Amino acid sequence: MVVFQEMARQWWAEYLPELTKELKRTGQWIEMTDKAGENATMELIARLRNGENYQAAREIVERQYLLLPPETDE
């Protein structure tokens, strides 16, 4: 789902700058954000097929694959 791929790119660029920099440096930025979007889409479909509520399922997959915890300065 393109929406998920773009969500990953925007979130990671803003909240995971070191990861973003490393992925871009190694040429894996598009591949990894595309994969995150694909994984989120597949997981969402599986959850919906199991009867889960759309909004609840979407929030789960967004946190699991896209909206990863921000990097810290620690």
mmCIF file as gemmi writes it, N, C-alpha and C atoms, coordinates in Angstrom:
data_model
loop_
_atom_site.group_PDB
_atom_site.id
_atom_site.type_symbol
_atom_site.label_atom_id
_atom_site.label_alt_id
_atom_site.label_comp_id
_atom_site.label_asym_id
_atom_site.label_entity_id
_atom_site.label_seq_id
_atom_site.pdbx_PDB_ins_code
_atom_site.Cartn_x
_atom_site.Cartn_y
_atom_site.Cartn_z
_atom_site.occupancy
_atom_site.B_iso_or_equiv
_atom_site.pdbx_formal_charge
_atom_site.auth_seq_id
_atom_site.auth_asym_id
_atom_site.pdbx_PDB_model_num
ATOM 1 N N . MET Axp A 1 ? 0.853 -1.178 0 1 0 ? 1 A 1
ATOM 2 C CA . MET Axp A 1 ? 0 0 0 1 0 ? 1 A 1
ATOM 3 C C . MET Axp A 1 ? 0.896 1.237 0 1 0 ? 1 A 1
ATOM 4 N N . VAL Axp A 2 ? 0.738 2.039 -1.016 1 0 ? 2 A 1
ATOM 5 C CA . VAL Axp A 2 ? 1.572 3.23 -1.171 1 0 ? 2 A 1
ATOM 6 C C . VAL Axp A 2 ? 1.436 4.167 0.027 1 0 ? 2 A 1
ATOM 7 N N . VAL Axp A 3 ? 0.249 4.23 0.589 1 0 ? 3 A 1
ATOM 8 C CA . VAL Axp A 3 ? 0.029 5.094 1.755 1 0 ? 3 A 1
ATOM 9 C C . VAL Axp A 3 ? 0.955 4.677 2.896 1 0 ? 3 A 1
ATOM 10 N N . PHE Axp A 4 ? 1.061 3.38 3.133 1 0 ? 4 A 1
ATOM 11 C CA . PHE Axp A 4 ? 1.924 2.894 4.201 1 0 ? 4 A 1
ATOM 12 C C . PHE Axp A 4 ? 3.396 3.156 3.89 1 0 ? 4 A 1
ATOM 13 N N . GLN Axp A 5 ? 3.793 2.986 2.654 1 0 ? 5 A 1
ATOM 14 C CA . GLN Axp A 5 ? 5.189 3.232 2.283 1 0 ? 5 A 1
ATOM 15 C C . GLN Axp A 5 ? 5.55 4.694 2.503 1 0 ? 5 A 1
ATOM 16 N N . GLU Axp A 6 ? 4.665 5.579 2.101 1 0 ? 6 A 1
ATOM 17 C CA . GLU Axp A 6 ? 4.914 7.007 2.282 1 0 ? 6 A 1
ATOM 18 C C . GLU Axp A 6 ? 4.893 7.382 3.764 1 0 ? 6 A 1
ATOM 19 N N . MET Axp A 7 ? 4.01 6.751 4.527 1 0 ? 7 A 1
ATOM 20 C CA . MET Axp A 7 ? 3.959 6.991 5.965 1 0 ? 7 A 1
ATOM 21 C C . MET Axp A 7 ? 5.288 6.598 6.608 1 0 ? 7 A 1
ATOM 22 N N . ALA Axp A 8 ? 5.816 5.45 6.221 1 0 ? 8 A 1
ATOM 23 C CA . ALA Axp A 8 ? 7.109 4.996 6.75 1 0 ? 8 A 1
ATOM 24 C C . ALA Axp A 8 ? 8.2 5.998 6.401 1 0 ? 8 A 1
ATOM 25 N N . ARG Axp A 9 ? 8.242 6.441 5.159 1 0 ? 9 A 1
ATOM 26 C CA . ARG Axp A 9 ? 9.296 7.389 4.736 1 0 ? 9 A 1
ATOM 27 C C . ARG Axp A 9 ? 9.24 8.684 5.537 1 0 ? 9 A 1
ATOM 28 N N . GLN Axp A 10 ? 8.047 9.223 5.691 1 0 ? 10 A 1
ATOM 29 C CA . GLN Axp A 10 ? 7.912 10.492 6.418 1 0 ? 10 A 1
ATOM 30 C C . GLN Axp A 10 ? 8.279 10.331 7.893 1 0 ? 10 A 1
ATOM 31 N N . TRP Axp A 11 ? 7.762 9.285 8.53 1 0 ? 11 A 1
ATOM 32 C CA . TRP Axp A 11 ? 8.017 9.062 9.955 1 0 ? 11 A 1
ATOM 33 C C . TRP Axp A 11 ? 9.496 8.791 10.201 1 0 ? 11 A 1
ATOM 34 N N . TRP Axp A 12 ? 10.056 7.873 9.436 1 0 ? 12 A 1
ATOM 35 C CA . TRP Axp A 12 ? 11.451 7.496 9.641 1 0 ? 12 A 1
ATOM 36 C C . TRP Axp A 12 ? 12.367 8.697 9.419 1 0 ? 12 A 1
ATOM 37 N N . ALA Axp A 13 ? 12.097 9.491 8.378 1 0 ? 13 A 1
ATOM 38 C CA . ALA Axp A 13 ? 12.938 10.654 8.099 1 0 ? 13 A 1
ATOM 39 C C . ALA Axp A 13 ? 12.903 11.646 9.265 1 0 ? 13 A 1
ATOM 40 N N . GLU Axp A 14 ? 11.737 11.809 9.863 1 0 ? 14 A 1
ATOM 41 C CA . GLU Axp A 14 ? 11.613 12.776 10.956 1 0 ? 14 A 1
ATOM 42 C C . GLU Axp A 14 ? 12.079 12.234 12.299 1 0 ? 14 A 1
ATOM 43 N N . TYR Axp A 15 ? 11.706 10.998 12.623 1 0 ? 15 A 1
ATOM 44 C CA . TYR Axp A 15 ? 11.958 10.476 13.964 1 0 ? 15 A 1
ATOM 45 C C . TYR Axp A 15 ? 13.09 9.451 14.062 1 0 ? 15 A 1
ATOM 46 N N . LEU Axp A 16 ? 13.584 9.001 12.919 1 0 ? 16 A 1
ATOM 47 C CA . LEU Axp A 16 ? 14.69 8.04 12.891 1 0 ? 16 A 1
ATOM 48 C C . LEU Axp A 16 ? 15.781 8.552 11.946 1 0 ? 16 A 1
ATOM 49 N N . PRO Axp A 17 ? 16.321 9.721 12.234 1 0 ? 17 A 1
ATOM 50 C CA . PRO Axp A 17 ? 17.267 10.327 11.29 1 0 ? 17 A 1
ATOM 51 C C . PRO Axp A 17 ? 18.551 9.523 11.082 1 0 ? 17 A 1
ATOM 52 N N . GLU Axp A 18 ? 19.038 8.868 12.111 1 0 ? 18 A 1
ATOM 53 C CA . GLU Axp A 18 ? 20.27 8.078 11.953 1 0 ? 18 A 1
ATOM 54 C C . GLU Axp A 18 ? 20.007 6.84 11.091 1 0 ? 18 A 1
ATOM 55 N N . LEU Axp A 19 ? 18.904 6.161 11.349 1 0 ? 19 A 1
ATOM 56 C CA . LEU Axp A 19 ? 18.535 5.013 10.526 1 0 ? 19 A 1
ATOM 57 C C . LEU Axp A 19 ? 18.329 5.462 9.08 1 0 ? 19 A 1
ATOM 58 N N . THR Axp A 20 ? 17.62 6.559 8.898 1 0 ? 20 A 1
ATOM 59 C CA . THR Axp A 20 ? 17.372 7.09 7.557 1 0 ? 20 A 1
ATOM 60 C C . THR Axp A 20 ? 18.678 7.383 6.847 1 0 ? 20 A 1
ATOM 61 N N . LYS Axp A 21 ? 19.591 8.043 7.534 1 0 ? 21 A 1
ATOM 62 C CA . LYS Axp A 21 ? 20.884 8.383 6.939 1 0 ? 21 A 1
ATOM 63 C C . LYS Axp A 21 ? 21.64 7.121 6.53 1 0 ? 21 A 1
ATOM 64 N N . GLU Axp A 22 ? 21.649 6.114 7.383 1 0 ? 22 A 1
ATOM 65 C CA . GLU Axp A 22 ? 22.366 4.876 7.095 1 0 ? 22 A 1
ATOM 66 C C . GLU Axp A 22 ? 21.719 4.118 5.927 1 0 ? 22 A 1
ATOM 67 N N . LEU Axp A 23 ? 20.407 4.055 5.916 1 0 ? 23 A 1
ATOM 68 C CA . LEU Axp A 23 ? 19.726 3.364 4.817 1 0 ? 23 A 1
ATOM 69 C C . LEU Axp A 23 ? 19.956 4.072 3.488 1 0 ? 23 A 1
ATOM 70 N N . LYS Axp A 24 ? 19.936 5.389 3.508 1 0 ? 24 A 1
ATOM 71 C CA . LYS Axp A 24 ? 20.213 6.131 2.275 1 0 ? 24 A 1
ATOM 72 C C . LYS Axp A 24 ? 21.66 5.942 1.841 1 0 ? 24 A 1
ATOM 73 N N . ARG Axp A 25 ? 22.582 5.947 2.804 1 0 ? 25 A 1
ATOM 74 C CA . ARG Axp A 25 ? 24 5.775 2.498 1 0 ? 25 A 1
ATOM 75 C C . ARG Axp A 25 ? 24.267 4.434 1.832 1 0 ? 25 A 1
ATOM 76 N N . THR Axp A 26 ? 23.56 3.409 2.286 1 0 ? 26 A 1
ATOM 77 C CA . THR Axp A 26 ? 23.787 2.062 1.755 1 0 ? 26 A 1
ATOM 78 C C . THR Axp A 26 ? 22.85 1.724 0.588 1 0 ? 26 A 1
ATOM 79 N N . GLY Axp A 27 ? 22.029 2.682 0.175 1 0 ? 27 A 1
ATOM 80 C CA . GLY Axp A 27 ? 21.133 2.462 -0.946 1 0 ? 27 A 1
ATOM 81 C C . GLY Axp A 27 ? 19.939 1.576 -0.634 1 0 ? 27 A 1
ATOM 82 N N . GLN Axp A 28 ? 19.583 1.476 0.64 1 0 ? 28 A 1
ATOM 83 C CA . GLN Axp A 28 ? 18.482 0.599 1.045 1 0 ? 28 A 1
ATOM 84 C C . GLN Axp A 28 ? 17.228 1.348 1.475 1 0 ? 28 A 1
ATOM 85 N N . TRP Axp A 29 ? 17.234 2.656 1.375 1 0 ? 29 A 1
ATOM 86 C CA . TRP Axp A 29 ? 16.123 3.472 1.865 1 0 ? 29 A 1
ATOM 87 C C . TRP Axp A 29 ? 14.788 3.071 1.231 1 0 ? 29 A 1
ATOM 88 N N . ILE Axp A 30 ? 14.72 3.085 -0.081 1 0 ? 30 A 1
ATOM 89 C CA . ILE Axp A 30 ? 13.475 2.766 -0.771 1 0 ? 30 A 1
ATOM 90 C C . ILE Axp A 30 ? 13.084 1.307 -0.523 1 0 ? 30 A 1
ATOM 91 N N . GLU Axp A 31 ? 14.05 0.412 -0.612 1 0 ? 31 A 1
ATOM 92 C CA . GLU Axp A 31 ? 13.783 -1.011 -0.4 1 0 ? 31 A 1
ATOM 93 C C . GLU Axp A 31 ? 13.182 -1.269 0.979 1 0 ? 31 A 1
ATOM 94 N N . MET Axp A 32 ? 13.763 -0.694 2.013 1 0 ? 32 A 1
ATOM 95 C CA . MET Axp A 32 ? 13.305 -0.956 3.381 1 0 ? 32 A 1
ATOM 96 C C . MET Axp A 32 ? 11.957 -0.296 3.683 1 0 ? 32 A 1
ATOM 97 N N . THR Axp A 33 ? 11.751 0.926 3.197 1 0 ? 33 A 1
ATOM 98 C CA . THR Axp A 33 ? 10.46 1.57 3.441 1 0 ? 33 A 1
ATOM 99 C C . THR Axp A 33 ? 9.357 0.908 2.616 1 0 ? 33 A 1
ATOM 100 N N . ASP Axp A 34 ? 9.69 0.462 1.412 1 0 ? 34 A 1
ATOM 101 C CA . ASP Axp A 34 ? 8.717 -0.297 0.623 1 0 ? 34 A 1
ATOM 102 C C . ASP Axp A 34 ? 8.355 -1.593 1.34 1 0 ? 34 A 1
ATOM 103 N N . LYS Axp A 35 ? 9.362 -2.286 1.853 1 0 ? 35 A 1
ATOM 104 C CA . LYS Axp A 35 ? 9.132 -3.555 2.557 1 0 ? 35 A 1
ATOM 105 C C . LYS Axp A 35 ? 8.279 -3.33 3.807 1 0 ? 35 A 1
ATOM 106 N N . ALA Axp A 36 ? 8.541 -2.26 4.537 1 0 ? 36 A 1
ATOM 107 C CA . ALA Axp A 36 ? 7.736 -1.947 5.724 1 0 ? 36 A 1
ATOM 108 C C . ALA Axp A 36 ? 6.281 -1.734 5.324 1 0 ? 36 A 1
ATOM 109 N N . GLY Axp A 37 ? 6.058 -1.001 4.236 1 0 ? 37 A 1
ATOM 110 C CA . GLY Axp A 37 ? 4.702 -0.776 3.755 1 0 ? 37 A 1
ATOM 111 C C . GLY Axp A 37 ? 4.019 -2.061 3.312 1 0 ? 37 A 1
ATOM 112 N N . GLU Axp A 38 ? 4.765 -2.909 2.613 1 0 ? 38 A 1
ATOM 113 C CA . GLU Axp A 38 ? 4.217 -4.192 2.166 1 0 ? 38 A 1
ATOM 114 C C . GLU Axp A 38 ? 3.874 -5.092 3.351 1 0 ? 38 A 1
ATOM 115 N N . ASN Axp A 39 ? 4.769 -5.147 4.322 1 0 ? 39 A 1
ATOM 116 C CA . ASN Axp A 39 ? 4.51 -5.967 5.509 1 0 ? 39 A 1
ATOM 117 C C . ASN Axp A 39 ? 3.287 -5.467 6.27 1 0 ? 39 A 1
ATOM 118 N N . ALA Axp A 40 ? 3.175 -4.15 6.394 1 0 ? 40 A 1
ATOM 119 C CA . ALA Axp A 40 ? 2.02 -3.573 7.085 1 0 ? 40 A 1
ATOM 120 C C . ALA Axp A 40 ? 0.732 -3.916 6.345 1 0 ? 40 A 1
ATOM 121 N N . THR Axp A 41 ? 0.768 -3.831 5.026 1 0 ? 41 A 1
ATOM 122 C CA . THR Axp A 41 ? -0.411 -4.144 4.225 1 0 ? 41 A 1
ATOM 123 C C . THR Axp A 41 ? -0.82 -5.606 4.389 1 0 ? 41 A 1
ATOM 124 N N . MET Axp A 42 ? 0.131 -6.503 4.301 1 0 ? 42 A 1
ATOM 125 C CA . MET Axp A 42 ? -0.159 -7.931 4.421 1 0 ? 42 A 1
ATOM 126 C C . MET Axp A 42 ? -0.7 -8.269 5.816 1 0 ? 42 A 1
ATOM 127 N N . GLU Axp A 43 ? -0.106 -7.67 6.833 1 0 ? 43 A 1
ATOM 128 C CA . GLU Axp A 43 ? -0.573 -7.904 8.209 1 0 ? 43 A 1
ATOM 129 C C . GLU Axp A 43 ? -1.987 -7.352 8.394 1 0 ? 43 A 1
ATOM 130 N N . LEU Axp A 44 ? -2.241 -6.178 7.843 1 0 ? 44 A 1
ATOM 131 C CA . LEU Axp A 44 ? -3.576 -5.585 7.952 1 0 ? 44 A 1
ATOM 132 C C . LEU Axp A 44 ? -4.615 -6.488 7.28 1 0 ? 44 A 1
ATOM 133 N N . ILE Axp A 45 ? -4.316 -6.965 6.099 1 0 ? 45 A 1
ATOM 134 C CA . ILE Axp A 45 ? -5.237 -7.863 5.392 1 0 ? 45 A 1
ATOM 135 C C . ILE Axp A 45 ? -5.506 -9.121 6.22 1 0 ? 45 A 1
ATOM 136 N N . ALA Axp A 46 ? -4.459 -9.698 6.773 1 0 ? 46 A 1
ATOM 137 C CA . ALA Axp A 46 ? -4.622 -10.912 7.589 1 0 ? 46 A 1
ATOM 138 C C . ALA Axp A 46 ? -5.507 -10.636 8.8 1 0 ? 46 A 1
ATOM 139 N N . ARG Axp A 47 ? -5.287 -9.51 9.445 1 0 ? 47 A 1
ATOM 140 C CA . ARG Axp A 47 ? -6.09 -9.176 10.625 1 0 ? 47 A 1
ATOM 141 C C . ARG Axp A 47 ? -7.553 -8.945 10.25 1 0 ? 47 A 1
ATOM 142 N N . LEU Axp A 48 ? -7.786 -8.292 9.136 1 0 ? 48 A 1
ATOM 143 C CA . LEU Axp A 48 ? -9.164 -8.052 8.7 1 0 ? 48 A 1
ATOM 144 C C . LEU Axp A 48 ? -9.859 -9.362 8.34 1 0 ? 48 A 1
ATOM 145 N N . ARG Axp A 49 ? -9.133 -10.269 7.721 1 0 ? 49 A 1
ATOM 146 C CA . ARG Axp A 49 ? -9.703 -11.581 7.389 1 0 ? 49 A 1
ATOM 147 C C . ARG Axp A 49 ? -10.048 -12.371 8.647 1 0 ? 49 A 1
ATOM 148 N N . ASN Axp A 50 ? -9.348 -12.085 9.728 1 0 ? 50 A 1
ATOM 149 C CA . ASN Axp A 50 ? -9.63 -12.747 11.006 1 0 ? 50 A 1
ATOM 150 C C . ASN Axp A 50 ? -10.732 -12.037 11.786 1 0 ? 50 A 1
ATOM 151 N N . GLY Axp A 51 ? -11.327 -11.02 11.181 1 0 ? 51 A 1
ATOM 152 C CA . GLY Axp A 51 ? -12.472 -10.361 11.786 1 0 ? 51 A 1
ATOM 153 C C . GLY Axp A 51 ? -12.155 -9.177 12.681 1 0 ? 51 A 1
ATOM 154 N N . GLU Axp A 52 ? -10.912 -8.719 12.678 1 0 ? 52 A 1
ATOM 155 C CA . GLU Axp A 52 ? -10.57 -7.572 13.527 1 0 ? 52 A 1
ATOM 156 C C . GLU Axp A 52 ? -11.162 -6.284 12.952 1 0 ? 52 A 1
ATOM 157 N N . ASN Axp A 53 ? -11.419 -5.355 13.824 1 0 ? 53 A 1
ATOM 158 C CA . ASN Axp A 53 ? -11.889 -4.026 13.462 1 0 ? 53 A 1
ATOM 159 C C . ASN Axp A 53 ? -10.808 -3.316 12.638 1 0 ? 53 A 1
ATOM 160 N N . TYR Axp A 54 ? -11.218 -2.642 11.553 1 0 ? 54 A 1
ATOM 161 C CA . TYR Axp A 54 ? -10.256 -2.003 10.665 1 0 ? 54 A 1
ATOM 162 C C . TYR Axp A 54 ? -9.368 -1.004 11.396 1 0 ? 54 A 1
ATOM 163 N N . GLN Axp A 55 ? -9.968 -0.091 12.134 1 0 ? 55 A 1
ATOM 164 C CA . GLN Axp A 55 ? -9.182 0.965 12.781 1 0 ? 55 A 1
ATOM 165 C C . GLN Axp A 55 ? -8.205 0.388 13.804 1 0 ? 55 A 1
ATOM 166 N N . ALA Axp A 56 ? -8.666 -0.568 14.594 1 0 ? 56 A 1
ATOM 167 C CA . ALA Axp A 56 ? -7.785 -1.184 15.595 1 0 ? 56 A 1
ATOM 168 C C . ALA Axp A 56 ? -6.645 -1.939 14.915 1 0 ? 56 A 1
ATOM 169 N N . ALA Axp A 57 ? -6.968 -2.687 13.857 1 0 ? 57 A 1
ATOM 170 C CA . ALA Axp A 57 ? -5.942 -3.435 13.135 1 0 ? 57 A 1
ATOM 171 C C . ALA Axp A 57 ? -4.934 -2.496 12.49 1 0 ? 57 A 1
ATOM 172 N N . ARG Axp A 58 ? -5.416 -1.411 11.92 1 0 ? 58 A 1
ATOM 173 C CA . ARG Axp A 58 ? -4.515 -0.456 11.275 1 0 ? 58 A 1
ATOM 174 C C . ARG Axp A 58 ? -3.562 0.174 12.296 1 0 ? 58 A 1
ATOM 175 N N . GLU Axp A 59 ? -4.08 0.544 13.445 1 0 ? 59 A 1
ATOM 176 C CA . GLU Axp A 59 ? -3.219 1.137 14.476 1 0 ? 59 A 1
ATOM 177 C C . GLU Axp A 59 ? -2.132 0.162 14.911 1 0 ? 59 A 1
ATOM 178 N N . ILE Axp A 60 ? -2.471 -1.099 15.03 1 0 ? 60 A 1
ATOM 179 C CA . ILE Axp A 60 ? -1.487 -2.108 15.421 1 0 ? 60 A 1
ATOM 180 C C . ILE Axp A 60 ? -0.383 -2.228 14.379 1 0 ? 60 A 1
ATOM 181 N N . VAL Axp A 61 ? -0.768 -2.348 13.105 1 0 ? 61 A 1
ATOM 182 C CA . VAL Axp A 61 ? 0.26 -2.538 12.073 1 0 ? 61 A 1
ATOM 183 C C . VAL Axp A 61 ? 1.082 -1.277 11.86 1 0 ? 61 A 1
ATOM 184 N N . GLU Axp A 62 ? 0.477 -0.122 12.035 1 0 ? 62 A 1
ATOM 185 C CA . GLU Axp A 62 ? 1.253 1.117 11.919 1 0 ? 62 A 1
ATOM 186 C C . GLU Axp A 62 ? 2.346 1.157 12.98 1 0 ? 62 A 1
ATOM 187 N N . ARG Axp A 63 ? 2.009 0.824 14.21 1 0 ? 63 A 1
ATOM 188 C CA . ARG Axp A 63 ? 3.014 0.836 15.289 1 0 ? 63 A 1
ATOM 189 C C . ARG Axp A 63 ? 4.065 -0.254 15.086 1 0 ? 63 A 1
ATOM 190 N N . GLN Axp A 64 ? 3.641 -1.394 14.552 1 0 ? 64 A 1
ATOM 191 C CA . GLN Axp A 64 ? 4.555 -2.526 14.4 1 0 ? 64 A 1
ATOM 192 C C . GLN Axp A 64 ? 5.54 -2.34 13.249 1 0 ? 64 A 1
ATOM 193 N N . TYR Axp A 65 ? 5.105 -1.758 12.147 1 0 ? 65 A 1
ATOM 194 C CA . TYR Axp A 65 ? 5.938 -1.698 10.95 1 0 ? 65 A 1
ATOM 195 C C . TYR Axp A 65 ? 6.353 -0.299 10.51 1 0 ? 65 A 1
ATOM 196 N N . LEU Axp A 66 ? 5.579 0.717 10.851 1 0 ? 66 A 1
ATOM 197 C CA . LEU Axp A 66 ? 5.796 2.035 10.268 1 0 ? 66 A 1
ATOM 198 C C . LEU Axp A 66 ? 6.227 3.092 11.274 1 0 ? 66 A 1
ATOM 199 N N . LEU Axp A 67 ? 5.458 3.266 12.312 1 0 ? 67 A 1
ATOM 200 C CA . LEU Axp A 67 ? 5.691 4.337 13.282 1 0 ? 67 A 1
ATOM 201 C C . LEU Axp A 67 ? 6.566 3.798 14.413 1 0 ? 67 A 1
ATOM 202 N N . LEU Axp A 68 ? 7.775 3.46 14.054 1 0 ? 68 A 1
ATOM 203 C CA . LEU Axp A 68 ? 8.709 2.876 15.007 1 0 ? 68 A 1
ATOM 204 C C . LEU Axp A 68 ? 9.094 3.888 16.08 1 0 ? 68 A 1
ATOM 205 N N . PRO Axp A 69 ? 9.5 3.424 17.259 1 0 ? 69 A 1
ATOM 206 C CA . PRO Axp A 69 ? 9.876 4.354 18.331 1 0 ? 69 A 1
ATOM 207 C C . PRO Axp A 69 ? 10.982 5.307 17.863 1 0 ? 69 A 1
ATOM 208 N N . PRO Axp A 70 ? 10.837 6.577 18.206 1 0 ? 70 A 1
ATOM 209 C CA . PRO Axp A 70 ? 11.844 7.57 17.816 1 0 ? 70 A 1
ATOM 210 C C . PRO Axp A 70 ? 13.213 7.25 18.409 1 0 ? 70 A 1
ATOM 211 N N . GLU Axp A 71 ? 14.232 7.666 17.687 1 0 ? 71 A 1
ATOM 212 C CA . GLU Axp A 71 ? 15.595 7.55 18.198 1 0 ? 71 A 1
ATOM 213 C C . GLU Axp A 71 ? 15.77 8.509 19.365 1 0 ? 71 A 1
ATOM 214 N N . THR Axp A 72 ? 16.641 8.14 20.276 1 0 ? 72 A 1
ATOM 215 C CA . THR Axp A 72 ? 16.917 9.004 21.416 1 0 ? 72 A 1
ATOM 216 C C . THR Axp A 72 ? 18.375 9.434 21.373 1 0 ? 72 A 1
ATOM 217 N N . ASP Axp A 73 ? 18.689 10.449 22.149 1 0 ? 73 A 1
ATOM 218 C CA . ASP Axp A 73 ? 20.063 10.958 22.219 1 0 ? 73 A 1
ATOM 219 C C . ASP Axp A 73 ? 20.88 10.268 23.287 1 0 ? 73 A 1
ATOM 220 N N . GLU Axp A 74 ? 20.32 9.231 23.901 1 0 ? 74 A 1
ATOM 221 C CA . GLU Axp A 74 ? 21.003 8.55 24.999 1 0 ? 74 A 1
ATOM 222 C C . GLU Axp A 74 ? 22.203 7.774 24.531 1 0 ? 74 A 1
